[in-house]
Amino acid sequence: MGTSLVGEIVAAVESGLDDLVATSVDRFWEQVPAYAANADPGLRANVMTHTRAIYVAVLDTLRAGRPAVREDFPITAEQATLRLQAGLELADFLAAFRIGQVTLWESVVEVARTPRLRDAALEVATHLMQVIELGSTVASEAFLAAQQAELAEGDRVRRDLVEDLLAGREPAGPRSALALSCGLDRATPLVVVVAVPDAPLRPGQGLRSALGTVRAVIGEDRGVAVIRQDQIVALLPATGDGSRAVRDLKRVHSQVGRQGLRMVVGMSTVHPGLSGVPEAYREAVVARDSLGGAAGVQALSMLSTLDYMVLRDDPTARRLIRPELRHFVEEDLAREGVMVRTLMAYVDSDLNAKTAAERLHVHVNTAYYRLERIAERTGCDLRNFRELEELVIAVRLLREG
């Protein structure tokens, strides 16, 4: 390499470099549909700049008689970012690169028609193969790095938007634009979703795949979802009572479960606009906590008022529990909770002792005996609504706590 004959070929190709670049770029538009369909007004000029730079690098290395190195492609990273911003894919980028190298080789063949230059042309062909291999690698790495940078920037804006809304701040700039693109404006009815794994993540496991499933099912134009510390938080536009969001979350839960990750998912009630996000987040946490750490999907609207009050974890409510009720509940829970389970089965059976016995798989006389003992130990009349309600609330508060 570096002989006078190779130098002659290089000089001949360089003399027609402008036409060579124009021919290559025309072929990109003819042979790669994504280029022809692209509406970016600056794309063609950027592609011509990049193509010229690649050709100059190839010809310079030929003239110097050395293999191409990564440093011969200094603008490829910048151009990869521009292609990504124009909406092109890696396959399109690489297809254009290879078409460009073929076009260059055709130019070499054209100027090396004489027998005197044919052997030198073979040297050039070997060199071009090395350039194509290295250039394709550099282009691929640059494009993937640009994709990662774009994803990271997109995630940062999403996280900033979620943090603004959770703090009750009005989003501005890129965050405001993102909210609108996701179907979230000031008056959009929405729900907040909070999801955590039901167990510590194993080595190599992460929430990124689960987040990808959320975005795939929900759609990038319908809400925003991010990883926030050890949980996934999503803000989703909602209609009616939010039943569509519940169905979507159950699909997400099922798909993520098949990936080996079991999630505990809570969803708020529907709030009338972005200003309701802080309260909706608190509701979603309550709904999630109602599952007691078990994998599943729980919407707050599916809970009873009593369930909600108990799950709010109000220390004052616990202090108001009468000592005799507290003593009964805490003592029974320490002894496997047989009496508490009997009481709650009785309540869930609409105060029907026979039905409660069937639920508990015990004889009805056993159920009656336990209910009498509960009444004796607490001083409550289990047929009096107010007294029974007070006892049930005490059980729920102390058991959940």
Secondary structure as the mmCIF struct_conf table of DSSP 4:
data_model
#
loop_
_struct_conf.conf_type_id
_struct_conf.id
_struct_conf.beg_label_comp_id
_struct_conf.beg_label_asym_id
_struct_conf.beg_label_seq_id
_struct_conf.end_label_comp_id
_struct_conf.end_label_asym_id
_struct_conf.end_label_seq_id
HELX_RH_AL_P HELX_RH_AL_P1 SER A 4 SER A 15
TURN_TY1_P TURN_TY1_P1 GLY A 16 GLY A 16
HELX_RH_AL_P HELX_RH_AL_P2 LEU A 17 GLN A 31
HELX_RH_AL_P HELX_RH_AL_P3 PRO A 33 ALA A 36
TURN_TY1_P TURN_TY1_P2 ALA A 37 ALA A 37
TURN_TY1_P TURN_TY1_P3 PRO A 41 GLY A 42
HELX_RH_AL_P HELX_RH_AL_P4 LEU A 43 ALA A 64
TURN_TY1_P TURN_TY1_P4 GLY A 65 GLY A 65
HELX_RH_3T_P HELX_RH_3T_P1 ARG A 70 ASP A 72
TURN_TY1_P TURN_TY1_P5 PRO A 74 ILE A 75
HELX_RH_AL_P HELX_RH_AL_P5 THR A 76 GLN A 85
TURN_TY1_P TURN_TY1_P6 ALA A 86 GLY A 87
HELX_RH_AL_P HELX_RH_AL_P6 LEU A 90 VAL A 111
TURN_TY1_P TURN_TY1_P7 ALA A 112 ALA A 112
BEND BEND1 THR A 114 THR A 114
HELX_RH_AL_P HELX_RH_AL_P7 PRO A 115 LEU A 166
TURN_TY1_P TURN_TY1_P8 ALA A 167 GLY A 168
HELX_LH_PP_P HELX_LH_PP_P1 ARG A 169 PRO A 171
TURN_TY1_P TURN_TY1_P9 GLY A 173 GLY A 173
HELX_RH_AL_P HELX_RH_AL_P8 PRO A 174 SER A 181
TURN_TY1_P TURN_TY1_P10 CYS A 182 GLY A 183
TURN_TY1_P TURN_TY1_P11 ARG A 186 ALA A 187
STRN STRN1 LEU A 190 PRO A 197
BEND BEND2 ASP A 198 ALA A 199
HELX_LH_PP_P HELX_LH_PP_P2 PRO A 200 ARG A 202
TURN_TY1_P TURN_TY1_P12 PRO A 203 GLY A 204
BEND BEND3 LEU A 207 LEU A 207
HELX_RH_AL_P HELX_RH_AL_P9 ARG A 208 ILE A 218
TURN_TY1_P TURN_TY1_P13 GLU A 220 ASP A 221
BEND BEND4 ARG A 222 ARG A 222
STRN STRN2 VAL A 224 ARG A 228
TURN_TY1_P TURN_TY1_P14 GLN A 229 ASP A 230
STRN STRN3 GLN A 231 PRO A 237
TURN_TY1_P TURN_TY1_P15 GLY A 240 ASP A 241
BEND BEND5 GLY A 242 GLY A 242
HELX_RH_AL_P HELX_RH_AL_P10 SER A 243 ARG A 258
TURN_TY1_P TURN_TY1_P16 GLN A 259 GLY A 260
STRN STRN4 MET A 263 MET A 267
STRN STRN5 HIS A 271 HIS A 271
BEND BEND6 PRO A 272 GLY A 273
HELX_RH_3T_P HELX_RH_3T_P2 LEU A 274 GLY A 276
HELX_RH_AL_P HELX_RH_AL_P11 VAL A 277 ASP A 289
TURN_TY1_P TURN_TY1_P17 SER A 290 GLY A 293
BEND BEND7 ALA A 295 ALA A 295
STRN STRN6 GLY A 296 ALA A 299
HELX_RH_3T_P HELX_RH_3T_P3 LEU A 300 MET A 302
BEND BEND8 LEU A 303 LEU A 303
HELX_RH_AL_P HELX_RH_AL_P12 THR A 305 LEU A 311
TURN_TY1_P TURN_TY1_P18 ARG A 312 ARG A 312
HELX_RH_AL_P HELX_RH_AL_P13 PRO A 315 ARG A 319
TURN_TY1_P TURN_TY1_P19 LEU A 320 LEU A 320
BEND BEND9 ILE A 321 ILE A 321
HELX_RH_AL_P HELX_RH_AL_P14 PRO A 323 ALA A 334
TURN_TY1_P TURN_TY1_P20 ARG A 335 GLY A 337
HELX_RH_AL_P HELX_RH_AL_P15 VAL A 338 ASP A 348
TURN_TY1_P TURN_TY1_P21 SER A 349 ASP A 350
BEND BEND10 LEU A 351 LEU A 351
HELX_RH_AL_P HELX_RH_AL_P16 ALA A 353 LEU A 360
TURN_TY1_P TURN_TY1_P22 HIS A 361 HIS A 361
BEND BEND11 VAL A 362 VAL A 362
HELX_RH_AL_P HELX_RH_AL_P17 VAL A 364 THR A 378
TURN_TY1_P TURN_TY1_P23 LEU A 382 ARG A 383
BEND BEND12 ASN A 384 ASN A 384
HELX_RH_AL_P HELX_RH_AL_P18 PHE A 385 GLU A 400
#
